[in-house]
Amino acid sequence: MSTDNDNKENELNVIDLAKNYDWSATCLGPMDSWEPSFRTVVADTEFGR
């Protein structure tokens, strides 16, 4: 059974993976080239905590 601490640790791992992912190798391109609204939805809400 997972605890709140386990869930927070898993969430941080996902955030780190997303922030460190090489988005430039995808059709989305580098994160800094994304439209601000898209970056807000993807990075600031989920990964930018």
Summary of the structure (lengths in Angstrom):
residues: 49
radius of gyration: 12.8
end to end distance: 25.0
largest distance: 40.5
contacts: 94
relative contact order: 0.15
helix: 71%
strand: 0%
